[in-house]
Amino acid sequence: MLAAIKTGGKQYLVKQGDKIKIEKIAGKEGDNVEFEEVLLLEKDSNVEIGKPIIKNAKVIGKILKQGKRDKVIIFKYKAKKREATKKGHRQTFTEIEIKEILFSAK
């Protein structure tokens, strides 16, 4: 069973047992998380597409880790002006393991 979920302004295609890194969400390691914005479900080659989301569907995951990604260097340079700016940024993330995909047809 596959599902497309939306979280943090991005969309992820997931199935049971997947581990994904998403934008940081509140919670501690070991907590369960529910994603109710399910955009697409695929089960036994039957595809259901939401308009824009599928009602009565949710994906349950478990928080494995809260962390920061590798540093990204932002370097801006203006020629002939002796102007240069260097910044670094580490984006926070939450690593999730997908436990189950639930759908109740009503």
Steps between C-alpha positions, in 0.01 A plus 500: 500500500635840397395844617594856408502726807549872540698648787719805540393637160638193322356172372641154569416164343519241780427138573503301824850465643649802318729741686477862384650831609243779512495860618518518879177430688429510872553181698761287672679191376267201530177704468237402244393751234186504283494650152142573399577684176505192274495599133509158332450134597593191301394154616494185286543711182192708592591868512295759686583865449389765748320823416731640644526254793345160566258496790517206746866435418806552714860391522654417837872535558749489785763768566844341485722807521501880523811654347670743266613441142850571369606861479424688178728794416342812349762718331410826326760698305485826307783553257695828504324613822713310755179359641468140615261336747536149636231331711434146614169327569400164650137405439322307777321176417298219655562141392179295489434130450163426340317245718166461321267650242135502605196546278137439588256519210179667617 
